[in-house]
Amino acid sequence: MVIPTQYRTQAADEKACDLVGVDDFLKVMGDTPVRRIASDTMTLKPQDLPEKGSTIALLSYKF
């Protein structure tokens, strides 16, 4: 399970922030499945993990 945490959001000033948006990260990860979570928290259970490989969990960011 990959949970991206350090990326630019709309809360950052694009000219003053050297982070990139999460979409750039997702492009690099290629065909890795993405689970979009409609919350800024999640509960992770063993059965939520893929049997093999990785999954990206992308949480919502509240502004």
C-alpha positions in Angstrom: 0.0 0.0 0.0 1.5 3.3 -1.1 0.0 6.5 0.5 1.4 9.7 -1.1 1.7 12.4 1.5 4.1 15.1 0.1 2.6 16.8 -2.9 1.3 20.2 -3.9 -2.4 21.0 -3.4 -4.5 24.0 -4.3 -3.7 25.4 -0.8 -0.1 26.0 -1.9 1.1 29.0 -3.8 2.4 27.5 -7.1 5.2 30.1 -7.4 6.4 29.6 -3.8 6.1 25.8 -3.5 8.6 23.5 -5.1 6.4 20.4 -4.7 4.5 19.0 -7.7 1.0 17.7 -7.8 0.1 14.1 -7.1 -0.7 13.5 -10.8 3.0 13.6 -11.6 3.6 10.9 -9.0 0.8 8.8 -10.4 2.3 9.0 -13.9 5.6 7.7 -12.6 3.8 4.8 -10.9 2.4 3.7 -14.3 -0.2 0.9 -14.1 -0.3 0.6 -10.3 -3.9 0.6 -9.2 -5.2 3.7 -7.5 -7.9 3.7 -4.8 -9.3 7.2 -4.3 -10.6 7.6 -0.7 -13.3 10.2 -0.1 -11.8 11.1 3.3 -8.6 12.3 4.8 -8.3 9.2 7.0 -8.6 5.5 6.3 -8.6 2.2 8.3 -6.3 -0.4 6.8 -7.0 -4.0 7.4 -4.9 -7.0 6.2 -7.7 -8.0 3.7 -7.4 -4.5 2.1 -3.9 -5.2 0.9 -3.3 -6.7 -2.5 -2.2 -10.3 -2.6 0.8 -9.2 -4.7 2.1 -6.0 -6.0 1.2 -2.5 -4.8 -1.9 -0.3 -4.6 -1.9 3.5 -4.2 -4.4 4.9 -1.7 -5.0 8.5 -2.5 -6.8 10.3 0.3 -8.9 13.5 -0.1 -7.5 16.7 1.2 -9.9 19.1 2.9 -9.3 22.8 2.3 
